[in-house]
Amino acid sequence: MDSKETEEFYAKLKEQLLETTSWPSTYLYKFIVPTDEDRISQIQTIFDNTGAVIESKKSKKGTYTSLSITVQMKDPDAVIQKYKEVSVVEGVISL
């Protein structure tokens, strides 16, 4: 996605979050990342000191790891900020 598409995506996400959720609220992030301790710990570090509950599960062949992160967020902007922080991790896929 180019930066314009990315900004449109986040704008739409913010709109949906405002319409469907009362804030502050618990939010569930789901990411898939190549199984690599450095990348996984990069994502875990992004959620340090947030009270997040992080569950990880390796794929059948162990090539990828899915991360489910449940965390209390104050508003849609905070949710989007975490997506942006995680997006710099190489090979990560946000679901």
N, C-alpha and C positions, 0 to 999 in steps of 0.2 A: 504494500500500500504506500502511495506517496503521502506527503504530509497533509495535503488537502483532504484526501480520503480518510486519513487517520483522524483528523480534526472533526470531519463530518460524522465518523463512527462514534467518537466520544461524545459529540453533541447529542446524537440520537440516544446513546446509552444514558446520558444524564437525564434527558427528557423522560425516558422509560422508567428510570429509577425514581424520579420525582412523582410520576403518576401512580406507580404501583407499590410504593413503600413509604411508611412513615418513619421519619428519621429522628434520632439515631436508631440504627437497626443492625442486626446481625447479618453479615454478608458472607456468601460462600464463593470463594475463588477456586477455579480449577485450572491447573496448568499441566502440560505434558512437556517433559524435558528429557533430552538424551541422558541416560544413566551415567552420571559423572558427579562425584562427590563435590567438586568445586562449584558446579552450576547449581546443584541442589542447595548447597550451603549459602550461595549468593542469594537465592530466593528466600531461604529461611532468615537470613540476616535482614532482608528488607522488612520482614514482619516481626523482628525482635522488638521486645518491649511494647507490643500492642495487645498482649493477652491472647494472641491467636492460637488456635488449636490446629496443628498441622499433621495431616495423615499422609503417608506416602505408600505407594504400592508399585512394585516393579511389574513390567509387562511379562507375558509368558516367557519370552526369550531373554528377558532382562536388559533389552536394548534401551528401553525407555522407562521412565518413572513418572507416575501421575501423582500430583500433589493436590490435595484438597485442603484448603485453608479457610477455617471459619473464624471470623473476627468481627467484633463490634466496631462499626464505622459511624462517624458523626453525620456525614452527608454524602451525596453523590460525588461531589468534588474530591472527597477523601478517597472514595472507591476508585475513581479514575486515576488519581495520583499514584496509587499503588500499581495499577495496571501499567502506567507509564514507567515506573521504576523497574518493574519486572521485565518490561519489553526489551531492556538492554542486555538481558542474559542471552547469550548466544544459543540459538536453536530452540528457544522456548516457544510453546504454542499455548495461547490463552483460549480457553473454552468458555 
